[in-house]
Amino acid sequence: MSGQGFNPFQMAQQQFDAVAEKLGLEQAVRDLLRWPEREYQFNIPIRMDDGTYRVFRGFRVQHNDARGPAKGGIRFHPQETLDTVRALAMWMTWKTAVVDIPLGGGKGGVVCDPHNLSMREQEQICRGWVRQIVRNIGPYQDVPAPDVMTTSQHMIWMLDEYEKITGIKAPGVITGKPIGLGGSLGRTEATGYGVVYTIREALKYLGLDITKTSASFQGFGNVSQYALQLYNQLGGTSIAVSTWNHKEQKSFTFRKKNGIQFDELITITNKFGEIDKDKAQELGYEILPGNAWLEEEVDILVPAAIENQINKDTVSLIKPTVKIIAEGANGPTTPEADEVLKARNIHVIPDFLANAGGVTCSYFEQVQSNTNYYWTKEEVLSKLDQKMTSAYLSVLELANKEGVYMRDAAYMISISRVSEAVKLRGWV
């Protein structure tokens, strides 16, 4: 899923070990937190549309629930691996802790490619996933959500199956649901908007006027779409966007030097966030190689696709103009690349802080679903802005006080909060 020989879980452990050392954590706490508490792997047999049967592999990993129910998305991906899910579950633990919401970290997945499955087949996978894990998820236990290639439609099928089996109405068991069926207003925009709230604060800190800045984005799925939209609304100029092309099985960068218009680009984008190459050319976009987004002379880079994108081989492509990297994706930067970015004094807003808007809004949805009372979109987004801003400022303050890299500061806050919780509970 993330390049040959790259293991996201080893990277997550490596990042954890370095900070555990800095914090002087006891060995038992380290042993507890560097591995997930529970892991589930299971088969999901499905009757396909042509009458044949196929078996899909499903996962759920609960990394830590000392601070509250496990929380995390379910992704459908043909190269899904247990190690990817483990890494993402671990990052979710730190993500919920850094924004200080009472949840833990979980993640799920199914090895499948929705591009090649009908909606009925996808529904069967969703229901089959729930049947295998129904005893181990719940509104106060573990709360899944959408992730790569899953949507609110997948979530409502899962919720429906959970309610059928348990015989209770439990809208709080899953977030990212459709509006009107327990979903929260503002949830769709939340992750992308959260990224831009932290960019806005970083620009203030660096003394830069957002209207005089430019940005380049990797990916044009949910996160990148709303990040680009809000960044443009605040006066920034988006120059380039790269997306995967399923037909050609490679990615391309779409560039417009005088600025990308969100409303125009979204009209030629499919539900998987893939931009139509021919139509883009007609609209005056330059079509460049997949990595070109990284080589733009911009102020801000927003990797918002998949992990392992800024690594020891690609970090040298980053131009001297770049002042901020805001990680909309999970794990886009490897520890080797981090060393280079540190030396170049680039202000990195780490993934589990920058993209925590999604889980924060999922938490708001869970609270609303559990109390059966719903807020307006303005309320949701203003609560989100507050949470993201205060989390960013806490990390920034610690980074400056201790003279450490932003990623290390974010980890120090998260790991301290989680280790305190496991100690107070008497687990170690």
Secondary structure, DSSP 8 states (H G I E B T S, - for coil): --STT--HHHHHHHHHHHHHHHHT--HHHHHHHTS-SEEEEEEEEEE-TTS-EEEEEEEEEEEE-TTSSEEEEEEEETT--HHHHHHHHHHHHHHHHHTT-S-EEEEEEEE--GGGS-HHHHHHHHHHHHHHHGGG-BTTTEEEEE-TT--HHHHHHHHHHHHHHH-S--GGG--S--TTTT--TTHHHHHHHHHHHHHHHHHHHHT--GGG-EEEEE--SHHHHHHHHHHHHTT-EEEEEEEEETTTTEEEEEE-TT---HHHHHTTB-TTS-B-HHHHHHTT-EEEEGGGGGG---SEEEE-S-SS-B-TTTGGGS-TT--EEE--SSS-B-HHHHHHHHHTT-EEE-HHHHTTHHHHHHHHHHHHHHHT----HHHHHHHHHHHHHHHHHHHHHHHHHHT--HHHHHHHHHHHHHHHHHHHTT--
